[in-house]
């Protein structure tokens, strides 16, 4: 089955809010076993696209399949194979880290003994064991990302969908998250994550898609997209950035 | 004078209250954009408010219109005093305050505290309830004008406006102070006790009031009205009447009392505002938890939920049960149920208390099974209506359940179970305490039956309301805060849910009226069966709806940023 179907398959996903188009028809194939980076400037529609892909936001048109299972027609089967770290979404933050893991594990129908064992390991590896009894609301931003990632990993999903996993994370935690994700991919899992940090994408990803203005502008393996230039040059060119000429904002220097 | 190097090129323009008012109107308008049903609910709510305001206007203008000034002072003092009390207490118990302009958002702006307080105060005045109250109490101006001519009318108008300022300032100061108390985990129990005491004071006051009315001793009431007129509760409202009745010297003194009170309230508000702006992010140090036994699963389950199986249902119940205690907003609701649930039945059923000089303070025995059932019905539906926006409490965290694909029926059943872990014991206490207090211990059975039946029917109704009519709550730590516009919407939905629940529960009252003694025995089993059946059926049917609109529900409860 894994051989036949891409890990994630998006077809013509579109969404507009109050008449304002956020995503205008996104097609994307994420091959199984790939480490996929979804790049885009702020407001490009990354979060909207990923939310529609995992069943958090109903698309106006189009569909999403996880390993061949339709997310919207057969959500139960599809969601079992998914691990999600949504961005800007609060966790149930009045639980402690351990309680939150237990909640997610049981919610996924796991055996309590397995939940205990895996949670202890995850808390240990992510250096959260000391904070296991502090409520998540009192965690720092980086710790929240880590506990969110732990919740997404707990049930051993086949596909991880991570929205901005490296946002507001200090370098030490970022390195830890990178290691874990690389091990997960090496073990046969698939990761797609959104970001606008070029170095991380360049270092980690096998495949890249650049999203801007609600549509995919470039897609392919890292080498195909990058060519012989740096990823940042390609990105700025595709998105259409501008550089300051020095005339404006003159009052900034006195 | 040397100009410092860092002086801005142009003078910063003065920020005035006008900016805050315009900001509030703009935020309100933006909240309505593209949400037709919100606009509709807002309009309907406003019209109902206007309707009541016009009715009250004529009620208060009645002495003037009839031309009889015997009761003018009394009406002004009591109606005005009740209005002020209502503004102070109702936000705490039921409605919350409109935090369209969250003070924490202004923390980084270079505004003096005085500017901020006057600005937020001015913005708070722009609201439907404030306008309705102004309209209603303007009836006093008519009365004063008829008896005292233009000068009295003018003084009365000034008094009414000052009175409105007093109401709004009081509401803000009290909720802000109470919120900062609830925010700190250490004093939350103290806050609960305080609220209980405040509510407890309502009981005796009402009893005394009812007894006084029954005595129809108008002279005594007149004396009371005069006294109230000299307190901040009545001063602004009675100033005009005083002028009309030839006590012109009293008017400036009363207005002075009012203004001094407003200034004091604003000063109090400004102090607690500071702590709201600075301390909003931190909720005090986390308590060290001594127990370290067992794995994470054992940690999740509170002791009261220890009997649950360690599966999806168990996890949902355990998490909800923890949240009802740990989330300040939810805890405030639980406290409200406990306090109101005890005191309203006491007040209703003690209406028959008399102050007969020979019997002293005793029950006149005019409490009937129907009256008791009605008061139980009220408590039951008040408890259940707490769940009307149960998903709004979660906010965007609800995404976890959507991603995990929790079936709707399981979700609703678990939420009902967790809430009932707290509420059912409370209801049992209410039934026992009220039965003993009114001296009818044999009534415990059917009282508990009526409570559970209403509560169960209410759970069914509110399961639907919570799935279809959810709205987002602002992500502040103020348990009384809510988005503007949502205020009226919330009121309408709550009212609808309560009416529907009441309709569903009327069989219990009818049975109490018709079945007589048999109901003493049948009440409990039938009531419990009715309640449990209704709740399960409601969760079953609403769960189906929830399955179809999980993403939509998530979008509704996610605060817009």
Interface residues (C-beta under 8 A of the other chain):
Chain A: X18 X54 X55 X56 X57 X58 X75 X76 X79 X80 X82 X84 X86 X88 X89 X90 X91 X92 X93 X94 X95 X96 X98 X99 X101 X102 X103 X104 X105 X106 X107 X108 X109 X112 X115 X116 X117 X119 X120 X123 X132 X133 X134 X135 X137 X138 X151 X251
Chain B: X9 X33 X34 X283 X286 X288 X289 X295 X296 X297 X299 X300 X310 X311 X312 X314 X315 X316 X318 X319 X322 X323 X326 X327 X394 X395 X396 X397 X399 X400 X401 X402 X403 X404 X405 X406 X475 X551 X552 X554 X555 X558 X561
